[in-house]
Amino acid sequence: MNVLIVEDHPLISDAYENALNHVSSNNTSLKFDIDIATNCDDAYLKIKNALKNKAIDIVFLDIKLPPSKDGKIISGEDLGIKIKMLLPNTKIIIATTYNDNYRMNSIFKSINPDGFLIKNDLSPKELVLAVEKVIEGDPYYSKSVIKLMRNQASNNFMIDDIDRKLLYELSRGTKMNELPQILPLSKAAIERRKRLLKEVFNVNNKSDRELLEAAEQKGFI
């Protein structure tokens, strides 16, 4: 099986490799060819190459990654959406430090991963179990994710792709009069989105800086 690890922390990548090696040592019929990308540009290149060459069976995907140089892929969530579109048979295992309800709910709705792990929940044993379950065709979620799913009915708001790009551009210092040239929205529509985001992040009537601080804390930028 071909595995792509998209992760910018070597210790985490090593943990995934160790789990895969453990699984293959317990099942001699399974062998893993492992590749690693540490940023959005390299990962997207490997994903596009998979369309022409060997398929990718499993992707371990971090959410907080260095964005692409052109600013079009700003997080692992954007990569996950592209994987679902380009490689629909590839199994995606999300692993992230973010356990905020809004962030996790957004990932579920945009990617619907085969595995969803919160790094603080992880142990070597749980990583091995996650790999085995996903290979067998069963979803696997760590305990914090299961807790979210139990409360998910009360959280129907989704931060969509345009919202995330808006937050990203604001964090880069892009001016409001420049945003309609970047986003498919009028200036008035962008202002409405920004007001709604301030309500979501509970920073009503506060500055854009406080909105960006709240969004960063929740892992959206």
Order of alpha helices (4+ residues) and beta strands (2+ residues): beta-alpha-beta-alpha-beta-alpha-beta-alpha-beta-alpha-beta-alpha-alpha-alpha-alpha
